[in-house]
Amino acid sequence: GDDGVAAVVDGQHRLGAAALLAQAPAGLPEGLASILVDVRPAADEAAVAALFAEINRAEPVPLVDLPTDDGASDDHRAALDSAAGALEARWPDMFKPSRNCRAPHLNVDALRDELFQARVVDGVGGDKLLDWLLERNDALAARGDAAWLDPKTPSRAAGKAARRRALEKAREKGLYLGLTWDWLGETP
């Protein structure tokens, strides 16, 4: 026997319910005599906490990257990768590693997935995708501050102060695509 600490990373609730039922007067039902759990070795409680933090930071695979009929074709994925990569190369400070980054920042995978789900490549064409994105960015840049700060205008930033900060950063850096996703509806 290993004297290390083990972490149940999947099946904690099943295991807990079985433990409670085993203590009940009727005992553990026969169907729960064997339950499936995922147990990982861990040196101590700190290692268990680090393991759970790592698991919780994991992000689901975007629909665009699914290797099924629901995912993008190789050609579409290449066009999305190329366009998103070009934007990131032009505005590196505006791209963040988290898919849940705050406006006006973007995440490459989130952008690719939003473009895929809006079927933009189908409407624009893969070879024209980057130009179309830059045109959308210019159109968003032309919006006045009052329009951006209007609560009726769709925005990824919640609240008046957050909208103002996001708009100021977008104006400073020149990238507006991360302020809202409503431009995705402008696909030809």
Disulfide bonds with the S-S distance in Angstrom:
none
